[in-house]
């Protein structure tokens, strides 16, 4: 079972998608009654919908995450079927094929055991934690109880690191020859209070970046930043925008942005990085700008997922991975 965030497939789905996100107590940790949360979610979604629809319009009118995740699921199913009889099903946390539908698909398939494999390499309560909680809720409601292996994170898995490193090298080749291109690792942001409360996301991001840098033997200047801030809370810093401005002010002429916490292209990579950050960089004096290609259908990434899934199969001697 691949657990993914989801995204609106069309402009008409943007507002319901946002409302579903804002309703999630793991995403917005505000201790308020359910009815008030639902009301606020509807208000926030209505307030942001036009702006977000405009952003999706710049990348074709919807998110490609559903199509890309379906491709990854198909490739993964082919990869694991060489070892055992298996199906791969997708559960989108918000929008698309939701978790309740995924539970029904597992029941109808007559599966004897299950592996939950999030498409979030680094663990956070706001992503992996939310998807796992929703899975438990829906599975309990459907009275489904199967032996289950859970992959909670794979921030340092050698196969995942190798897949990112491979894409990073491809990204560097897309830049004109430059003796000192700047490599900027950009991860999805997270409110700082999550980290203060023990969320391991930031430390796992930092470990991923260090390992990818080692595998690539990066001699270029590197930086780590965070993107996609929403709301007035204090988020992890520095931001992608501040990082680009700083590098430009220091004379950087060539920048490659590596979307390190994402396993597929979607709004954050196609619009926020490849359009908005690119425009900021060029306006700030950067001459060459590139975005690392998403993992998407990377065979190296699929092989890493297959290794994780087989290792977490509760029928294997090793049992579930943590």
C-alpha positions in Angstrom: 0.0 0.0 0.0 1.6 3.2 -1.2 0.7 6.2 1.0 0.8 9.5 -0.7 -0.4 13.1 0.0 -2.5 13.5 -3.2 -3.4 16.5 -5.2 -6.2 18.1 -7.2 -6.5 16.6 -10.7 -8.4 19.6 -12.0 -9.0 23.2 -11.0 -12.5 22.3 -9.8 -10.9 19.9 -7.2 -8.6 22.6 -5.7 -11.0 23.9 -3.0 -12.2 20.5 -1.8 -8.6 19.3 -1.7 -7.5 22.3 0.4 -10.5 21.8 2.7 -9.6 18.2 3.3 -6.0 19.2 4.2 -7.0 22.0 6.6 -9.4 19.6 8.3 -6.6 17.2 9.2 -5.6 17.6 12.9 -2.1 16.2 12.2 -1.5 18.9 9.7 -2.9 21.8 11.7 -2.4 21.2 15.4 -5.0 23.4 17.0 -6.9 22.0 20.0 -10.5 22.9 18.9 -13.7 20.9 18.5 -14.3 19.0 15.3 -17.2 21.2 14.2 -15.2 24.4 14.6 -12.2 22.8 12.8 -14.5 21.9 9.9 -15.9 25.4 9.7 -12.4 26.9 9.8 -11.2 24.5 7.1 -14.0 25.6 4.8 -13.2 29.2 5.4 -9.4 28.8 4.9 -9.9 26.7 1.8 -12.3 29.3 0.3 -9.8 32.1 1.1 -6.9 30.4 -0.6 -8.6 28.6 -3.4 -8.3 31.3 -6.1 -4.6 31.8 -5.5 -3.9 28.1 -5.5 -6.1 27.5 -8.6 -4.0 30.2 -10.4 -0.8 28.3 -9.4 -2.2 25.0 -10.7 -3.2 26.7 -14.0 0.5 27.4 -14.6 1.3 23.7 -14.6 -1.5 22.5 -16.8 -4.6 22.9 -14.6 -4.0 20.1 -12.1 -1.5 18.1 -10.2 0.4 15.2 -12.0 0.9 13.4 -8.7 -2.0 11.0 -9.3 -0.6 9.9 -12.7 3.0 9.7 -11.5 2.0 7.7 -8.4 0.0 5.3 -10.5 3.1 4.8 -12.7 5.2 4.2 -9.6 2.7 1.7 -8.3 2.6 -0.2 -11.6 6.4 -0.4 -11.8 6.6 -1.5 -8.1 4.1 -4.2 -8.7 6.2 -5.5 -11.6 9.3 -5.4 -9.4 7.9 -7.3 -6.4 6.0 -9.9 -8.5 9.3 -11.5 -9.4 9.5 -12.5 -5.8 5.9 -13.1 -4.6 2.3 -12.7 -5.7 1.4 -9.2 -4.8 -0.7 -6.2 -5.7 0.2 -2.5 -5.2 -2.6 -0.1 -4.3 -2.4 3.6 -3.7 -4.0 5.5 -0.8 -4.1 9.3 -1.2 -4.4 11.2 2.0 -6.3 14.0 0.4 -8.2 13.8 -2.8 -8.0 11.2 -5.5 -8.2 7.5 -4.5 -8.6 8.0 -0.8 -7.7 5.7 2.1 -11.2 4.2 2.6 -11.3 3.2 -1.1 -7.8 1.7 -0.7 -9.0 -0.4 2.3 -11.9 -1.8 0.2 -9.5 -2.6 -2.6 -7.3 -4.6 -0.2 -10.4 -6.5 1.1 -11.6 -7.3 -2.3 -8.2 -8.5 -3.4 -8.3 -11.2 -0.6 -4.8 -10.3 0.6 -3.3 -12.4 3.4 -0.8 -9.7 4.6 -0.1 -6.1 4.0 2.8 -3.6 3.8 2.3 0.1 4.3 4.9 2.0 2.4 4.7 5.9 2.5 6.0 7.9 -0.4 7.4 10.3 2.2 11.1 9.3 2.6 11.5 11.3 5.8 9.1 10.8 8.7 6.9 13.5 10.0 3.7 13.4 12.0 2.2 15.7 9.4 2.8 13.4 6.5 3.6 9.7 7.3 2.0 10.0 10.8 -1.2 11.4 9.4 -1.5 8.8 6.6 -0.9 5.9 9.1 -3.5 7.3 11.5 -6.0 7.6 8.7 -5.2 4.0 7.5 -5.8 2.7 11.0 -9.1 4.6 11.3 -10.4 3.3 7.9 -9.2 -0.3 8.4 -10.8 -0.5 11.8 -14.1 0.9 10.5 -14.0 -1.7 7.7 -13.2 -4.5 10.2 -10.0 -5.4 8.4 -7.2 -6.9 10.4 -4.2 -8.2 8.5 -0.6 -8.9 9.5 1.0 -5.6 8.6 4.5 -4.4 8.0 5.1 -0.7 8.2 8.0 1.3 6.6 8.1 4.5 8.7 10.9 6.2 6.9 13.8 5.5 4.5 15.8 8.7 4.7 19.1 6.8 4.7 18.2 3.7 2.6 21.1 3.2 0.2 18.8 2.6 -2.8 16.9 5.8 -2.1 20.1 7.8 -1.7 21.5 6.3 -4.9 18.3 7.3 -6.8 18.5 10.9 -5.6 22.2 11.0 -6.4 21.5 9.8 -9.9 18.9 12.5 -10.5 21.2 15.1 -9.0 24.0 14.3 -11.4 21.4 14.6 -14.3 20.5 18.0 -13.0 24.1 19.2 -12.9 24.5 18.1 -16.5 21.6 20.3 -17.4 23.6 23.4 -16.3 26.1 25.0 -18.6 29.7 24.3 -17.6 30.4 26.3 -14.4 33.4 25.7 -12.1 31.3 26.4 -9.0 27.5 25.6 -9.5 25.6 26.0 -6.2 23.5 22.9 -5.2 20.5 23.9 -3.1 18.6 21.1 -1.4 15.0 22.2 -0.8 12.7 20.2 1.5 9.1 20.8 2.2 8.7 23.1 5.2 7.4 22.1 8.7 6.4 24.3 11.6 9.2 24.6 14.1 6.9 23.5 16.9 6.7 20.0 15.4 10.5 19.6 15.8 10.4 21.0 19.3 7.8 18.3 20.1 10.2 15.6 18.9 9.3 15.2 15.2 12.4 13.7 13.5 11.8 15.2 10.1 14.5 17.9 10.1 17.2 15.6 11.4 16.3 13.0 8.8 16.4 15.6 6.0 19.8 16.6 7.1 21.0 13.0 7.1 19.6 12.5 3.6 21.4 15.6 2.3 24.7 14.5 3.9 24.5 11.0 2.4 23.6 12.3 -1.1 26.4 14.8 -1.0 28.9 12.0 0.0 27.7 9.6 -2.8 27.9 12.4 -5.4 31.3 13.6 -4.0 30.0 17.1 -4.2 32.7 19.7 -4.3 30.2 22.4 -5.3 28.9 24.8 -2.6 25.7 23.3 -1.1 22.9 24.7 1.0 19.8 23.2 2.7 16.5 25.2 2.8 12.8 24.7 3.2 9.8 25.7 1.1 6.0 25.9 1.0 5.3 27.8 4.2 1.6 28.4 4.9 0.2 30.6 7.7 1.8 32.7 10.4 3.6 30.0 12.4 7.3 29.9 12.6 8.6 27.4 10.1 11.9 25.7 9.5 14.5 28.0 8.1 16.1 29.3 5.9 13.5 29.5 3.2 14.1 28.8 -0.4 13.5 32.4 -1.3 16.0 33.7 1.3 18.5 31.2 0.2 18.3 32.2 -3.4 18.6 35.9 -2.5 21.6 35.2 -0.3 23.4 33.2 -3.0 22.7 35.8 -5.6 24.0 38.6 -3.4 27.2 36.5 -2.9 27.7 36.3 -6.7 26.3 32.9 -7.5 25.7 32.5 -11.2 24.6 28.9 -11.5 22.1 27.1 -9.2 20.6 23.6 -9.1 17.7 23.1 -6.8 17.3 19.5 -5.5 13.8 18.8 -4.2 15.0 16.4 -1.5 11.8 15.5 0.3 9.7 14.8 -2.8 9.5 11.6 -4.8 7.4 12.9 -7.7 6.8 16.2 -9.5 3.8 18.3 -8.4 3.0 21.9 -7.6 5.9 22.4 -5.2 8.5 21.3 -7.8 6.8 22.4 -11.1 5.5 25.8 -9.9 7.1 26.8 -6.7 10.7 25.8 -7.7 10.8 25.7 -11.5 8.7 28.8 -12.1 8.6 31.1 -9.0 12.1 30.3 -7.6 13.5 30.5 -11.2 12.0 33.9 -11.7 13.4 35.1 -8.4 16.9 33.8 -9.2 17.1 35.3 -12.6 15.8 38.6 -11.4 18.4 38.5 -8.6 21.3 38.1 -11.1 21.6 34.3 -11.3 22.5 33.4 -14.9 21.7 29.7 -14.9 19.0 27.9 -12.9 17.8 24.3 -13.0 15.5 22.0 -11.0 16.6 18.4 -10.4 14.4 16.0 -12.3 11.9 14.3 -10.0 12.3 10.7 -9.0 9.0 9.9 -10.7 9.6 6.7 -12.7 13.3 6.3 -11.7 14.1 2.5 -11.8 16.6 3.0 -9.1 13.9 4.5 -6.8 11.5 1.7 -7.7 14.1 -0.9 -6.8 14.6 0.8 -3.5 10.8 0.7 -2.8 10.8 -3.0 -3.7 13.6 -3.7 -1.3 11.7 -1.8 1.5 8.4 -3.5 0.7 10.0 -7.0 0.7 11.9 -6.3 3.9 8.8 -5.1 5.7 6.6 -8.1 4.6 5.4 -9.6 7.9 5.9 -13.0 6.4 9.6 -12.5 6.1 12.0 -13.6 8.9 13.1 -10.0 9.4 9.6 -8.7 10.1 8.5 -5.1 9.7 11.0 -2.4 9.3 10.8 0.8 11.5 
